[in-house]
Amino acid sequence: MYVWLIDDNTLHTMFFKFVCEELGVKYKVFLSAAKARNELKNVECEEDIPDAVFIDLVLENGERGESLLDDIKSMCSNKRLKFIAFTADIVQESSLKSIGFDKIVYKPINKSKLIDILKGLKYEFSRISK
């Protein structure tokens, strides 16, 4: 399994890296939406596209994670991705699911919740690849 985190908070990205490494999950971290978009534009093969993308809802320069979600979906329309929202905002999970997020992780990030989500994704993708 291969996951991306797009979050402009370095503390959150360090924590995410730590948990991914602890679980043996391949990951890539982007501190800006622009860098993630650029990476997708330069993808050379399907293996370079993540299986799941964790997106902060409030990004740099006032950009919203919801618009980034739409961009990633259009750029990767041939691959079924899972999208997980990272947010400190008080927002209804149902409203995020209605626009395409599969799960939500509220900040401050809870390690056990993040581990559960990553383990669940690993299990789900291992079943798909069989």
Secondary structure as the mmCIF struct_conf table of DSSP 4:
data_model
#
loop_
_struct_conf.conf_type_id
_struct_conf.id
_struct_conf.beg_label_comp_id
_struct_conf.beg_label_asym_id
_struct_conf.beg_label_seq_id
_struct_conf.end_label_comp_id
_struct_conf.end_label_asym_id
_struct_conf.end_label_seq_id
STRN STRN1 TYR A 2 ILE A 6
BEND BEND1 ASP A 8 ASP A 8
HELX_RH_AL_P HELX_RH_AL_P1 THR A 10 LEU A 23
TURN_TY1_P TURN_TY1_P1 GLY A 24 GLY A 24
STRN STRN2 LYS A 26 PHE A 30
BEND BEND2 LEU A 31 SER A 32
HELX_RH_AL_P HELX_RH_AL_P2 ALA A 33 LYS A 41
TURN_TY1_P TURN_TY1_P2 ASN A 42 ASN A 42
BEND BEND3 CYS A 45 CYS A 45
HELX_RH_3T_P HELX_RH_3T_P1 GLU A 46 ASP A 48
BEND BEND4 ILE A 49 ILE A 49
BEND BEND5 ASP A 51 ASP A 51
STRN STRN3 ALA A 52 ASP A 56
BEND BEND6 LEU A 57 LEU A 57
STRN STRN4 VAL A 58 VAL A 58
HELX_RH_3T_P HELX_RH_3T_P2 GLU A 60 GLY A 62
STRN STRN5 ARG A 64 ARG A 64
HELX_RH_AL_P HELX_RH_AL_P3 GLY A 65 MET A 75
TURN_TY1_P TURN_TY1_P3 CYS A 76 ASN A 78
BEND BEND7 LYS A 79 LYS A 79
STRN STRN6 LYS A 82 THR A 87
BEND BEND8 ALA A 88 ASP A 89
HELX_RH_AL_P HELX_RH_AL_P4 GLU A 93 ILE A 99
TURN_TY1_P TURN_TY1_P4 GLY A 100 GLY A 100
BEND BEND9 ASP A 102 ASP A 102
STRN STRN7 LYS A 103 TYR A 106
BEND BEND10 LYS A 107 PRO A 108
HELX_LH_PP_P HELX_LH_PP_P1 ILE A 109 ASN A 110
HELX_RH_AL_P HELX_RH_AL_P5 LYS A 111 ILE A 128
TURN_TY1_P TURN_TY1_P5 SER A 129 SER A 129
#
